[in-house]
Amino acid sequence: MQRTLAIFCTACAGLISQAHASDGTITFTGNIAATTCTISVAGGSSSGSISLPSISTKALAVASATAGTIPFSIALSGCTGAATQAAIWFENDSNVNAAGRLINTGTASNVDVALYNTSSSSHILIGQTSSTFGSSGMAFPISSGNATLRYLAKYYASGVATAGTVTAIANYTVQYQ
């Protein structure tokens, strides 16, 4: 009985010290802006569709090849509040691979969709950027309550591409500053 009690007390002491142990503290900070805008993707609502051009597998015959560049924009209108800039934060979720590109759920293989700021030759590293304003998608000015945020989308070969359909989804949030 005494041995059982000693083992029980030792186990309890271990649990008590673990329950009160702390290796550090994490503080989360952020900002909720009073700015609101009406959002339009490709002339529609806040959820739109961008059609990439039909291309040959020859254009994506080697890993890291890109092709089929298509510009797209997200328009903001009727903005209210004090913000003077807007940027898109492309969300990291199950639609994004470890390389920061959009995963193709269509039938073509070895093809991702990469998003670019219009002034950059490197794709936006979705999910691998800091939370700094404009780090996922560059910042654009809001003028007279309106802004047009311009980006590029391209096919990206993760290997030798095979023919088929490409479907990729980007979830996003508008950031205001």
Disulfide bonds with the S-S distance in Angstrom:
Cys37-Cys79 1.98
